[in-house]
Amino acid sequence: MVETKDIQIVVNGQVRSAPEGRTLAQLLVILGVDPELVAVELNRAIVRKPDWERTVVDPGAMLEIVQFVGGG
């Protein structure tokens, strides 16, 4: 069995623990975020949705997850 180390990241201004070596797409699942309803900024740069599967989140990463809100 391989043990996964946790890393510290900042999500919307709050320090959180996350499993090491995860992609942005995997991290959204872990955080319970619906990927269809958000935009993501990683270290002050917007990450395009097609890149989420190959973008690994490193220790100390700063994420801003913005949820789309509908209405009129």
CHARMM internal coordinates of N, CA and C (Angstrom, degrees):
IC EDIT
DIST 1 N 1 CA 1.4458
DIST 1 CA 1 C 1.5348
ANGL 1 N 1 CA 1 C 108.94
DIST 1 C 2 N 1.3305
ANGL 1 CA 1 C 2 N 116.04
DIHE 1 N 1 CA 1 C 2 N 132.54
DIST 2 N 2 CA 1.4542
ANGL 1 C 2 N 2 CA 121.56
DIHE 1 CA 1 C 2 N 2 CA -179.97
DIST 2 CA 2 C 1.5185
ANGL 2 N 2 CA 2 C 108.76
DIHE 1 C 2 N 2 CA 2 C -94.98
DIST 2 C 3 N 1.3189
ANGL 2 CA 2 C 3 N 115.62
DIHE 2 N 2 CA 2 C 3 N 127.56
DIST 3 N 3 CA 1.4629
ANGL 2 C 3 N 3 CA 120.31
DIHE 2 CA 2 C 3 N 3 CA 179.32
DIST 3 CA 3 C 1.5161
ANGL 3 N 3 CA 3 C 109.36
DIHE 2 C 3 N 3 CA 3 C -89.05
DIST 3 C 4 N 1.3158
ANGL 3 CA 3 C 4 N 115.98
DIHE 3 N 3 CA 3 C 4 N 133.98
DIST 4 N 4 CA 1.4541
ANGL 3 C 4 N 4 CA 121.47
DIHE 3 CA 3 C 4 N 4 CA 179.35
DIST 4 CA 4 C 1.5195
ANGL 4 N 4 CA 4 C 109.79
DIHE 3 C 4 N 4 CA 4 C -99.16
DIST 4 C 5 N 1.3038
ANGL 4 CA 4 C 5 N 115.32
DIHE 4 N 4 CA 4 C 5 N 129.91
DIST 5 N 5 CA 1.4577
ANGL 4 C 5 N 5 CA 121.48
DIHE 4 CA 4 C 5 N 5 CA 178.44
DIST 5 CA 5 C 1.5310
ANGL 5 N 5 CA 5 C 109.08
DIHE 4 C 5 N 5 CA 5 C -85.36
DIST 5 C 6 N 1.3222
ANGL 5 CA 5 C 6 N 116.55
DIHE 5 N 5 CA 5 C 6 N 143.37
DIST 6 N 6 CA 1.4593
ANGL 5 C 6 N 6 CA 120.48
DIHE 5 CA 5 C 6 N 6 CA 175.32
DIST 6 CA 6 C 1.5194
ANGL 6 N 6 CA 6 C 110.19
DIHE 5 C 6 N 6 CA 6 C -89.42
DIST 6 C 7 N 1.3178
ANGL 6 CA 6 C 7 N 115.00
DIHE 6 N 6 CA 6 C 7 N 147.82
DIST 7 N 7 CA 1.4571
ANGL 6 C 7 N 7 CA 122.38
DIHE 6 CA 6 C 7 N 7 CA 175.44
DIST 7 CA 7 C 1.5264
ANGL 7 N 7 CA 7 C 108.21
DIHE 6 C 7 N 7 CA 7 C -118.56
DIST 7 C 8 N 1.3126
ANGL 7 CA 7 C 8 N 116.09
DIHE 7 N 7 CA 7 C 8 N 162.47
DIST 8 N 8 CA 1.4583
ANGL 7 C 8 N 8 CA 121.78
DIHE 7 CA 7 C 8 N 8 CA 175.39
DIST 8 CA 8 C 1.5192
ANGL 8 N 8 CA 8 C 108.57
DIHE 7 C 8 N 8 CA 8 C -100.76
DIST 8 C 9 N 1.3251
ANGL 8 CA 8 C 9 N 115.88
DIHE 8 N 8 CA 8 C 9 N 130.73
DIST 9 N 9 CA 1.4616
ANGL 8 C 9 N 9 CA 121.93
DIHE 8 CA 8 C 9 N 9 CA 175.06
DIST 9 CA 9 C 1.5236
ANGL 9 N 9 CA 9 C 107.40
DIHE 8 C 9 N 9 CA 9 C -132.87
DIST 9 C 10 N 1.3238
ANGL 9 CA 9 C 10 N 116.56
DIHE 9 N 9 CA 9 C 10 N 167.60
DIST 10 N 10 CA 1.4580
ANGL 9 C 10 N 10 CA 121.22
DIHE 9 CA 9 C 10 N 10 CA 176.76
DIST 10 CA 10 C 1.5275
ANGL 10 N 10 CA 10 C 107.50
DIHE 9 C 10 N 10 CA 10 C -114.99
DIST 10 C 11 N 1.3370
ANGL 10 CA 10 C 11 N 116.21
DIHE 10 N 10 CA 10 C 11 N 121.79
DIST 11 N 11 CA 1.4612
ANGL 10 C 11 N 11 CA 121.83
DIHE 10 CA 10 C 11 N 11 CA 179.96
DIST 11 CA 11 C 1.5214
ANGL 11 N 11 CA 11 C 108.25
DIHE 10 C 11 N 11 CA 11 C -118.05
DIST 11 C 12 N 1.3216
ANGL 11 CA 11 C 12 N 115.75
DIHE 11 N 11 CA 11 C 12 N 115.37
DIST 12 N 12 CA 1.4680
ANGL 11 C 12 N 12 CA 121.85
DIHE 11 CA 11 C 12 N 12 CA -179.02
DIST 12 CA 12 C 1.5297
ANGL 12 N 12 CA 12 C 111.44
DIHE 11 C 12 N 12 CA 12 C 49.46
DIST 12 C 13 N 1.3331
ANGL 12 CA 12 C 13 N 114.95
DIHE 12 N 12 CA 12 C 13 N 43.68
DIST 13 N 13 CA 1.4561
ANGL 12 C 13 N 13 CA 121.27
DIHE 12 CA 12 C 13 N 13 CA 175.33
DIST 13 CA 13 C 1.5195
ANGL 13 N 13 CA 13 C 116.02
DIHE 12 C 13 N 13 CA 13 C 85.53
DIST 13 C 14 N 1.3380
ANGL 13 CA 13 C 14 N 118.23
DIHE 13 N 13 CA 13 C 14 N -2.10
DIST 14 N 14 CA 1.4567
ANGL 13 C 14 N 14 CA 121.19
DIHE 13 CA 13 C 14 N 14 CA -179.56
DIST 14 CA 14 C 1.5203
ANGL 14 N 14 CA 14 C 110.68
DIHE 13 C 14 N 14 CA 14 C -113.02
DIST 14 C 15 N 1.3296
ANGL 14 CA 14 C 15 N 116.68
DIHE 14 N 14 CA 14 C 15 N 133.93
DIST 15 N 15 CA 1.4586
ANGL 14 C 15 N 15 CA 121.36
DIHE 14 CA 14 C 15 N 15 CA 177.42
DIST 15 CA 15 C 1.5287
ANGL 15 N 15 CA 15 C 108.43
DIHE 14 C 15 N 15 CA 15 C -71.13
DIST 15 C 16 N 1.3261
ANGL 15 CA 15 C 16 N 115.46
DIHE 15 N 15 CA 15 C 16 N 129.92
DIST 16 N 16 CA 1.4634
ANGL 15 C 16 N 16 CA 121.34
DIHE 15 CA 15 C 16 N 16 CA -179.69
DIST 16 CA 16 C 1.5235
ANGL 16 N 16 CA 16 C 109.10
DIHE 15 C 16 N 16 CA 16 C -133.36
DIST 16 C 17 N 1.3280
ANGL 16 CA 16 C 17 N 116.26
DIHE 16 N 16 CA 16 C 17 N 156.32
DIST 17 N 17 CA 1.4632
ANGL 16 C 17 N 17 CA 122.25
DIHE 16 CA 16 C 17 N 17 CA 171.59
DIST 17 CA 17 C 1.5128
ANGL 17 N 17 CA 17 C 108.25
DIHE 16 C 17 N 17 CA 17 C -97.73
DIST 17 C 18 N 1.3257
ANGL 17 CA 17 C 18 N 115.55
DIHE 17 N 17 CA 17 C 18 N 144.86
DIST 18 N 18 CA 1.4609
ANGL 17 C 18 N 18 CA 121.17
DIHE 17 CA 17 C 18 N 18 CA 178.25
DIST 18 CA 18 C 1.5223
ANGL 18 N 18 CA 18 C 108.31
DIHE 17 C 18 N 18 CA 18 C -148.09
DIST 18 C 19 N 1.3296
ANGL 18 CA 18 C 19 N 117.70
DIHE 18 N 18 CA 18 C 19 N 152.75
DIST 19 N 19 CA 1.4605
ANGL 18 C 19 N 19 CA 119.78
DIHE 18 CA 18 C 19 N 19 CA 176.94
DIST 19 CA 19 C 1.5316
ANGL 19 N 19 CA 19 C 111.09
DIHE 18 C 19 N 19 CA 19 C -64.34
DIST 19 C 20 N 1.3065
ANGL 19 CA 19 C 20 N 115.86
DIHE 19 N 19 CA 19 C 20 N 139.01
DIST 20 N 20 CA 1.4602
ANGL 19 C 20 N 20 CA 122.11
DIHE 19 CA 19 C 20 N 20 CA -179.79
DIST 20 CA 20 C 1.5280
ANGL 20 N 20 CA 20 C 111.37
DIHE 19 C 20 N 20 CA 20 C -66.97
DIST 20 C 21 N 1.3359
ANGL 20 CA 20 C 21 N 116.39
DIHE 20 N 20 CA 20 C 21 N 146.17
DIST 21 N 21 CA 1.4533
ANGL 20 C 21 N 21 CA 121.89
DIHE 20 CA 20 C 21 N 21 CA 172.74
DIST 21 CA 21 C 1.5179
ANGL 21 N 21 CA 21 C 115.40
DIHE 20 C 21 N 21 CA 21 C 80.28
DIST 21 C 22 N 1.3132
ANGL 21 CA 21 C 22 N 117.59
DIHE 21 N 21 CA 21 C 22 N 14.60
DIST 22 N 22 CA 1.4566
ANGL 21 C 22 N 22 CA 120.53
DIHE 21 CA 21 C 22 N 22 CA -178.67
DIST 22 CA 22 C 1.5192
ANGL 22 N 22 CA 22 C 110.67
DIHE 21 C 22 N 22 CA 22 C -88.94
DIST 22 C 23 N 1.3276
ANGL 22 CA 22 C 23 N 115.13
DIHE 22 N 22 CA 22 C 23 N 149.80
DIST 23 N 23 CA 1.4596
ANGL 22 C 23 N 23 CA 120.14
DIHE 22 CA 22 C 23 N 23 CA 175.12
DIST 23 CA 23 C 1.5201
ANGL 23 N 23 CA 23 C 109.00
DIHE 22 C 23 N 23 CA 23 C -82.62
DIST 23 C 24 N 1.3007
ANGL 23 CA 23 C 24 N 115.26
DIHE 23 N 23 CA 23 C 24 N 167.83
DIST 24 N 24 CA 1.4537
ANGL 23 C 24 N 24 CA 120.79
DIHE 23 CA 23 C 24 N 24 CA 178.03
DIST 24 CA 24 C 1.5332
ANGL 24 N 24 CA 24 C 110.12
DIHE 23 C 24 N 24 CA 24 C -60.27
DIST 24 C 25 N 1.3202
ANGL 24 CA 24 C 25 N 117.90
DIHE 24 N 24 CA 24 C 25 N -41.90
DIST 25 N 25 CA 1.4675
ANGL 24 C 25 N 25 CA 121.30
DIHE 24 CA 24 C 25 N 25 CA 178.72
DIST 25 CA 25 C 1.5290
ANGL 25 N 25 CA 25 C 110.84
DIHE 24 C 25 N 25 CA 25 C -61.35
DIST 25 C 26 N 1.3230
ANGL 25 CA 25 C 26 N 117.40
DIHE 25 N 25 CA 25 C 26 N -43.80
DIST 26 N 26 CA 1.4633
ANGL 25 C 26 N 26 CA 121.02
DIHE 25 CA 25 C 26 N 26 CA 179.36
DIST 26 CA 26 C 1.5211
ANGL 26 N 26 CA 26 C 111.05
DIHE 25 C 26 N 26 CA 26 C -65.78
DIST 26 C 27 N 1.3139
ANGL 26 CA 26 C 27 N 116.49
DIHE 26 N 26 CA 26 C 27 N -38.89
DIST 27 N 27 CA 1.4516
ANGL 26 C 27 N 27 CA 121.12
DIHE 26 CA 26 C 27 N 27 CA -179.02
DIST 27 CA 27 C 1.5308
ANGL 27 N 27 CA 27 C 111.33
DIHE 26 C 27 N 27 CA 27 C -65.15
DIST 27 C 28 N 1.3226
ANGL 27 CA 27 C 28 N 117.22
DIHE 27 N 27 CA 27 C 28 N -38.55
DIST 28 N 28 CA 1.4644
ANGL 27 C 28 N 28 CA 119.68
DIHE 27 CA 27 C 28 N 28 CA 177.80
DIST 28 CA 28 C 1.5222
ANGL 28 N 28 CA 28 C 110.67
DIHE 27 C 28 N 28 CA 28 C -61.18
DIST 28 C 29 N 1.3283
ANGL 28 CA 28 C 29 N 117.28
DIHE 28 N 28 CA 28 C 29 N -39.73
DIST 29 N 29 CA 1.4636
ANGL 28 C 29 N 29 CA 121.25
DIHE 28 CA 28 C 29 N 29 CA 177.11
DIST 29 CA 29 C 1.5306
ANGL 29 N 29 CA 29 C 109.96
DIHE 28 C 29 N 29 CA 29 C -63.11
DIST 29 C 30 N 1.3307
ANGL 29 CA 29 C 30 N 116.04
DIHE 29 N 29 CA 29 C 30 N -45.96
DIST 30 N 30 CA 1.4680
ANGL 29 C 30 N 30 CA 120.91
DIHE 29 CA 29 C 30 N 30 CA 179.77
DIST 30 CA 30 C 1.5314
ANGL 30 N 30 CA 30 C 110.80
DIHE 29 C 30 N 30 CA 30 C -59.66
DIST 30 C 31 N 1.3299
ANGL 30 CA 30 C 31 N 116.25
DIHE 30 N 30 CA 30 C 31 N -37.68
DIST 31 N 31 CA 1.4620
ANGL 30 C 31 N 31 CA 121.03
DIHE 30 CA 30 C 31 N 31 CA -179.13
DIST 31 CA 31 C 1.5319
ANGL 31 N 31 CA 31 C 112.58
DIHE 30 C 31 N 31 CA 31 C -80.78
DIST 31 C 32 N 1.3349
ANGL 31 CA 31 C 32 N 116.77
DIHE 31 N 31 CA 31 C 32 N -6.79
DIST 32 N 32 CA 1.4595
ANGL 31 C 32 N 32 CA 120.33
DIHE 31 CA 31 C 32 N 32 CA 179.68
DIST 32 CA 32 C 1.5144
ANGL 32 N 32 CA 32 C 113.44
DIHE 31 C 32 N 32 CA 32 C 75.81
DIST 32 C 33 N 1.3259
ANGL 32 CA 32 C 33 N 116.32
DIHE 32 N 32 CA 32 C 33 N 29.24
DIST 33 N 33 CA 1.4584
ANGL 32 C 33 N 33 CA 121.81
DIHE 32 CA 32 C 33 N 33 CA -177.80
DIST 33 CA 33 C 1.5330
ANGL 33 N 33 CA 33 C 109.48
DIHE 32 C 33 N 33 CA 33 C -99.56
DIST 33 C 34 N 1.3281
ANGL 33 CA 33 C 34 N 116.53
DIHE 33 N 33 CA 33 C 34 N 131.13
DIST 34 N 34 CA 1.4654
ANGL 33 C 34 N 34 CA 121.44
DIHE 33 CA 33 C 34 N 34 CA 177.09
DIST 34 CA 34 C 1.5294
ANGL 34 N 34 CA 34 C 108.32
DIHE 33 C 34 N 34 CA 34 C -76.46
DIST 34 C 35 N 1.3330
ANGL 34 CA 34 C 35 N 118.04
DIHE 34 N 34 CA 34 C 35 N 112.86
DIST 35 N 35 CA 1.4629
ANGL 34 C 35 N 35 CA 120.60
DIHE 34 CA 34 C 35 N 35 CA -175.59
DIST 35 CA 35 C 1.5276
ANGL 35 N 35 CA 35 C 114.20
DIHE 34 C 35 N 35 CA 35 C -64.59
DIST 35 C 36 N 1.3085
ANGL 35 CA 35 C 36 N 117.00
DIHE 35 N 35 CA 35 C 36 N -17.51
DIST 36 N 36 CA 1.4653
ANGL 35 C 36 N 36 CA 119.87
DIHE 35 CA 35 C 36 N 36 CA 179.26
DIST 36 CA 36 C 1.5261
ANGL 36 N 36 CA 36 C 112.63
DIHE 35 C 36 N 36 CA 36 C -76.53
DIST 36 C 37 N 1.3281
ANGL 36 CA 36 C 37 N 116.39
DIHE 36 N 36 CA 36 C 37 N -15.13
DIST 37 N 37 CA 1.4593
ANGL 36 C 37 N 37 CA 120.13
DIHE 36 CA 36 C 37 N 37 CA -172.78
DIST 37 CA 37 C 1.5163
ANGL 37 N 37 CA 37 C 114.43
DIHE 36 C 37 N 37 CA 37 C -113.70
DIST 37 C 38 N 1.3458
ANGL 37 CA 37 C 38 N 117.62
DIHE 37 N 37 CA 37 C 38 N 13.38
DIST 38 N 38 CA 1.4625
ANGL 37 C 38 N 38 CA 119.05
DIHE 37 CA 37 C 38 N 38 CA -175.26
DIST 38 CA 38 C 1.5239
ANGL 38 N 38 CA 38 C 113.03
DIHE 37 C 38 N 38 CA 38 C -135.33
DIST 38 C 39 N 1.3220
ANGL 38 CA 38 C 39 N 113.62
DIHE 38 N 38 CA 38 C 39 N 160.96
DIST 39 N 39 CA 1.4645
ANGL 38 C 39 N 39 CA 123.43
DIHE 38 CA 38 C 39 N 39 CA 166.19
DIST 39 CA 39 C 1.5174
ANGL 39 N 39 CA 39 C 105.39
DIHE 38 C 39 N 39 CA 39 C -118.40
DIST 39 C 40 N 1.3388
ANGL 39 CA 39 C 40 N 116.76
DIHE 39 N 39 CA 39 C 40 N 148.92
DIST 40 N 40 CA 1.4700
ANGL 39 C 40 N 40 CA 120.00
DIHE 39 CA 39 C 40 N 40 CA -175.87
DIST 40 CA 40 C 1.5225
ANGL 40 N 40 CA 40 C 110.80
DIHE 39 C 40 N 40 CA 40 C -128.23
DIST 40 C 41 N 1.3292
ANGL 40 CA 40 C 41 N 113.76
DIHE 40 N 40 CA 40 C 41 N 134.04
DIST 41 N 41 CA 1.4571
ANGL 40 C 41 N 41 CA 122.00
DIHE 40 CA 40 C 41 N 41 CA 173.35
DIST 41 CA 41 C 1.5242
ANGL 41 N 41 CA 41 C 106.57
DIHE 40 C 41 N 41 CA 41 C -113.71
DIST 41 C 42 N 1.3138
ANGL 41 CA 41 C 42 N 116.68
DIHE 41 N 41 CA 41 C 42 N 128.51
DIST 42 N 42 CA 1.4585
ANGL 41 C 42 N 42 CA 122.73
DIHE 41 CA 41 C 42 N 42 CA 179.09
DIST 42 CA 42 C 1.5201
ANGL 42 N 42 CA 42 C 108.12
DIHE 41 C 42 N 42 CA 42 C -118.04
DIST 42 C 43 N 1.3194
ANGL 42 CA 42 C 43 N 115.86
DIHE 42 N 42 CA 42 C 43 N 118.23
DIST 43 N 43 CA 1.4710
ANGL 42 C 43 N 43 CA 121.51
DIHE 42 CA 42 C 43 N 43 CA -178.88
DIST 43 CA 43 C 1.5268
ANGL 43 N 43 CA 43 C 111.56
DIHE 42 C 43 N 43 CA 43 C 51.65
DIST 43 C 44 N 1.3331
ANGL 43 CA 43 C 44 N 114.54
DIHE 43 N 43 CA 43 C 44 N 46.90
DIST 44 N 44 CA 1.4688
ANGL 43 C 44 N 44 CA 124.03
DIHE 43 CA 43 C 44 N 44 CA 174.98
DIST 44 CA 44 C 1.5263
ANGL 44 N 44 CA 44 C 114.68
DIHE 43 C 44 N 44 CA 44 C 70.48
DIST 44 C 45 N 1.3307
ANGL 44 CA 44 C 45 N 117.61
DIHE 44 N 44 CA 44 C 45 N 17.30
DIST 45 N 45 CA 1.4650
ANGL 44 C 45 N 45 CA 121.23
DIHE 44 CA 44 C 45 N 45 CA 175.96
DIST 45 CA 45 C 1.5278
ANGL 45 N 45 CA 45 C 108.50
DIHE 44 C 45 N 45 CA 45 C -128.75
DIST 45 C 46 N 1.3223
ANGL 45 CA 45 C 46 N 116.40
DIHE 45 N 45 CA 45 C 46 N 131.91
DIST 46 N 46 CA 1.4636
ANGL 45 C 46 N 46 CA 120.41
DIHE 45 CA 45 C 46 N 46 CA 178.83
DIST 46 CA 46 C 1.5257
ANGL 46 N 46 CA 46 C 108.44
DIHE 45 C 46 N 46 CA 46 C -68.83
DIST 46 C 47 N 1.3304
ANGL 46 CA 46 C 47 N 115.78
DIHE 46 N 46 CA 46 C 47 N 134.29
DIST 47 N 47 CA 1.4661
ANGL 46 C 47 N 47 CA 121.42
DIHE 46 CA 46 C 47 N 47 CA 177.85
DIST 47 CA 47 C 1.5258
ANGL 47 N 47 CA 47 C 107.49
DIHE 46 C 47 N 47 CA 47 C -105.42
DIST 47 C 48 N 1.3296
ANGL 47 CA 47 C 48 N 115.58
DIHE 47 N 47 CA 47 C 48 N 123.38
DIST 48 N 48 CA 1.4643
ANGL 47 C 48 N 48 CA 120.12
DIHE 47 CA 47 C 48 N 48 CA 179.21
DIST 48 CA 48 C 1.5217
ANGL 48 N 48 CA 48 C 110.18
DIHE 47 C 48 N 48 CA 48 C -68.26
DIST 48 C 49 N 1.3135
ANGL 48 CA 48 C 49 N 116.34
DIHE 48 N 48 CA 48 C 49 N 142.47
DIST 49 N 49 CA 1.4631
ANGL 48 C 49 N 49 CA 121.94
DIHE 48 CA 48 C 49 N 49 CA -176.93
DIST 49 CA 49 C 1.5322
ANGL 49 N 49 CA 49 C 113.04
DIHE 48 C 49 N 49 CA 49 C -52.70
DIST 49 C 50 N 1.3424
ANGL 49 CA 49 C 50 N 119.77
DIHE 49 N 49 CA 49 C 50 N -39.73
DIST 50 N 50 CA 1.4754
ANGL 49 C 50 N 50 CA 118.57
DIHE 49 CA 49 C 50 N 50 CA 178.43
DIST 50 CA 50 C 1.5343
ANGL 50 N 50 CA 50 C 113.86
DIHE 49 C 50 N 50 CA 50 C -62.57
DIST 50 C 51 N 1.3344
ANGL 50 CA 50 C 51 N 117.49
DIHE 50 N 50 CA 50 C 51 N -18.02
DIST 51 N 51 CA 1.4656
ANGL 50 C 51 N 51 CA 121.56
DIHE 50 CA 50 C 51 N 51 CA -178.73
DIST 51 CA 51 C 1.5280
ANGL 51 N 51 CA 51 C 113.53
DIHE 50 C 51 N 51 CA 51 C -92.82
DIST 51 C 52 N 1.3239
ANGL 51 CA 51 C 52 N 117.79
DIHE 51 N 51 CA 51 C 52 N -7.50
DIST 52 N 52 CA 1.4600
ANGL 51 C 52 N 52 CA 121.03
DIHE 51 CA 51 C 52 N 52 CA -175.70
DIST 52 CA 52 C 1.5199
ANGL 52 N 52 CA 52 C 113.06
DIHE 51 C 52 N 52 CA 52 C -60.13
DIST 52 C 53 N 1.3229
ANGL 52 CA 52 C 53 N 117.92
DIHE 52 N 52 CA 52 C 53 N -37.13
DIST 53 N 53 CA 1.4746
ANGL 52 C 53 N 53 CA 121.72
DIHE 52 CA 52 C 53 N 53 CA -176.91
DIST 53 CA 53 C 1.5257
ANGL 53 N 53 CA 53 C 113.04
DIHE 52 C 53 N 53 CA 53 C -67.92
DIST 53 C 54 N 1.3228
ANGL 53 CA 53 C 54 N 117.62
DIHE 53 N 53 CA 53 C 54 N -22.91
DIST 54 N 54 CA 1.4704
ANGL 53 C 54 N 54 CA 119.54
DIHE 53 CA 53 C 54 N 54 CA -176.99
DIST 54 CA 54 C 1.5311
ANGL 54 N 54 CA 54 C 113.48
DIHE 53 C 54 N 54 CA 54 C -114.70
DIST 54 C 55 N 1.3284
ANGL 54 CA 54 C 55 N 116.70
DIHE 54 N 54 CA 54 C 55 N 3.86
DIST 55 N 55 CA 1.4623
ANGL 54 C 55 N 55 CA 121.04
DIHE 54 CA 54 C 55 N 55 CA 179.45
DIST 55 CA 55 C 1.5220
ANGL 55 N 55 CA 55 C 109.40
DIHE 54 C 55 N 55 CA 55 C -94.23
DIST 55 C 56 N 1.3344
ANGL 55 CA 55 C 56 N 117.13
DIHE 55 N 55 CA 55 C 56 N 107.71
DIST 56 N 56 CA 1.4661
ANGL 55 C 56 N 56 CA 122.36
DIHE 55 CA 55 C 56 N 56 CA -179.84
DIST 56 CA 56 C 1.5285
ANGL 56 N 56 CA 56 C 108.94
DIHE 55 C 56 N 56 CA 56 C -83.64
DIST 56 C 57 N 1.3215
ANGL 56 CA 56 C 57 N 115.10
DIHE 56 N 56 CA 56 C 57 N 135.64
DIST 57 N 57 CA 1.4632
ANGL 56 C 57 N 57 CA 121.24
DIHE 56 CA 56 C 57 N 57 CA 179.93
DIST 57 CA 57 C 1.5291
ANGL 57 N 57 CA 57 C 108.65
DIHE 56 C 57 N 57 CA 57 C -90.90
DIST 57 C 58 N 1.3278
ANGL 57 CA 57 C 58 N 115.88
DIHE 57 N 57 CA 57 C 58 N 117.33
DIST 58 N 58 CA 1.4645
ANGL 57 C 58 N 58 CA 122.58
DIHE 57 CA 57 C 58 N 58 CA -176.77
DIST 58 CA 58 C 1.5230
ANGL 58 N 58 CA 58 C 111.52
DIHE 57 C 58 N 58 CA 58 C -88.89
DIST 58 C 59 N 1.3397
ANGL 58 CA 58 C 59 N 117.34
DIHE 58 N 58 CA 58 C 59 N 160.35
DIST 59 N 59 CA 1.4654
ANGL 58 C 59 N 59 CA 120.42
DIHE 58 CA 58 C 59 N 59 CA 175.68
DIST 59 CA 59 C 1.5258
ANGL 59 N 59 CA 59 C 110.46
DIHE 58 C 59 N 59 CA 59 C -55.33
DIST 59 C 60 N 1.3300
ANGL 59 CA 59 C 60 N 115.97
DIHE 59 N 59 CA 59 C 60 N 139.31
DIST 60 N 60 CA 1.4607
ANGL 59 C 60 N 60 CA 121.22
DIHE 59 CA 59 C 60 N 60 CA 178.95
DIST 60 CA 60 C 1.5166
ANGL 60 N 60 CA 60 C 114.68
DIHE 59 C 60 N 60 CA 60 C 81.84
DIST 60 C 61 N 1.3294
ANGL 60 CA 60 C 61 N 117.27
DIHE 60 N 60 CA 60 C 61 N 1.53
DIST 61 N 61 CA 1.4630
ANGL 60 C 61 N 61 CA 120.93
DIHE 60 CA 60 C 61 N 61 CA -179.02
DIST 61 CA 61 C 1.5204
ANGL 61 N 61 CA 61 C 110.39
DIHE 60 C 61 N 61 CA 61 C -60.70
DIST 61 C 62 N 1.3299
ANGL 61 CA 61 C 62 N 115.22
DIHE 61 N 61 CA 61 C 62 N 147.11
DIST 62 N 62 CA 1.4562
ANGL 61 C 62 N 62 CA 121.47
DIHE 61 CA 61 C 62 N 62 CA 176.00
DIST 62 CA 62 C 1.5205
ANGL 62 N 62 CA 62 C 108.48
DIHE 61 C 62 N 62 CA 62 C -112.31
DIST 62 C 63 N 1.3328
ANGL 62 CA 62 C 63 N 115.60
DIHE 62 N 62 CA 62 C 63 N 117.51
DIST 63 N 63 CA 1.4634
ANGL 62 C 63 N 63 CA 121.76
DIHE 62 CA 62 C 63 N 63 CA -179.64
DIST 63 CA 63 C 1.5140
ANGL 63 N 63 CA 63 C 110.18
DIHE 62 C 63 N 63 CA 63 C -111.57
DIST 63 C 64 N 1.3104
ANGL 63 CA 63 C 64 N 115.55
DIHE 63 N 63 CA 63 C 64 N 137.80
DIST 64 N 64 CA 1.4581
ANGL 63 C 64 N 64 CA 121.60
DIHE 63 CA 63 C 64 N 64 CA 167.96
DIST 64 CA 64 C 1.5192
ANGL 64 N 64 CA 64 C 105.33
DIHE 63 C 64 N 64 CA 64 C -119.49
DIST 64 C 65 N 1.3163
ANGL 64 CA 64 C 65 N 115.73
DIHE 64 N 64 CA 64 C 65 N 119.50
DIST 65 N 65 CA 1.4600
ANGL 64 C 65 N 65 CA 121.45
DIHE 64 CA 64 C 65 N 65 CA 179.48
DIST 65 CA 65 C 1.5183
ANGL 65 N 65 CA 65 C 107.08
DIHE 64 C 65 N 65 CA 65 C -111.12
DIST 65 C 66 N 1.3283
ANGL 65 CA 65 C 66 N 115.25
DIHE 65 N 65 CA 65 C 66 N 117.31
DIST 66 N 66 CA 1.4540
ANGL 65 C 66 N 66 CA 121.10
DIHE 65 CA 65 C 66 N 66 CA -176.26
DIST 66 CA 66 C 1.5181
ANGL 66 N 66 CA 66 C 108.53
DIHE 65 C 66 N 66 CA 66 C -110.99
DIST 66 C 67 N 1.3311
ANGL 66 CA 66 C 67 N 115.16
DIHE 66 N 66 CA 66 C 67 N 125.36
DIST 67 N 67 CA 1.4596
ANGL 66 C 67 N 67 CA 120.02
DIHE 66 CA 66 C 67 N 67 CA -178.36
DIST 67 CA 67 C 1.5312
ANGL 67 N 67 CA 67 C 108.98
DIHE 66 C 67 N 67 CA 67 C -93.08
DIST 67 C 68 N 1.3452
ANGL 67 CA 67 C 68 N 114.88
DIHE 67 N 67 CA 67 C 68 N 136.40
DIST 68 N 68 CA 1.4580
ANGL 67 C 68 N 68 CA 120.48
DIHE 67 CA 67 C 68 N 68 CA 176.60
DIST 68 CA 68 C 1.5209
ANGL 68 N 68 CA 68 C 108.78
DIHE 67 C 68 N 68 CA 68 C -74.23
DIST 68 C 69 N 1.3177
ANGL 68 CA 68 C 69 N 115.58
DIHE 68 N 68 CA 68 C 69 N 138.22
DIST 69 N 69 CA 1.4672
ANGL 68 C 69 N 69 CA 121.05
DIHE 68 CA 68 C 69 N 69 CA 178.87
DIST 69 CA 69 C 1.5147
ANGL 69 N 69 CA 69 C 107.65
DIHE 68 C 69 N 69 CA 69 C -123.25
DIST 69 C 70 N 1.3268
ANGL 69 CA 69 C 70 N 115.26
DIHE 69 N 69 CA 69 C 70 N 126.87
DIST 70 N 70 CA 1.4603
ANGL 69 C 70 N 70 CA 119.92
DIHE 69 CA 69 C 70 N 70 CA 177.81
DIST 70 CA 70 C 1.5131
ANGL 70 N 70 CA 70 C 110.12
DIHE 69 C 70 N 70 CA 70 C -92.05
DIST 70 C 71 N 1.2947
ANGL 70 CA 70 C 71 N 115.03
DIHE 70 N 70 CA 70 C 71 N 168.44
DIST 71 N 71 CA 1.4592
ANGL 70 C 71 N 71 CA 119.08
DIHE 70 CA 70 C 71 N 71 CA 178.19
DIST 71 CA 71 C 1.5073
ANGL 71 N 71 CA 71 C 110.29
DIHE 70 C 71 N 71 CA 71 C 150.24
DIST 71 C 72 N 1.2859
ANGL 71 CA 71 C 72 N 114.43
DIHE 71 N 71 CA 71 C 72 N 178.97
DIST 72 N 72 CA 1.4555
ANGL 71 C 72 N 72 CA 116.25
DIHE 71 CA 71 C 72 N 72 CA -178.32
DIST 72 CA 72 C 1.4821
ANGL 72 N 72 CA 72 C 113.24
DIHE 71 C 72 N 72 CA 72 C -156.14
END
COOR INIT
IC SEED 1 N 1 CA 1 C
IC BUILD
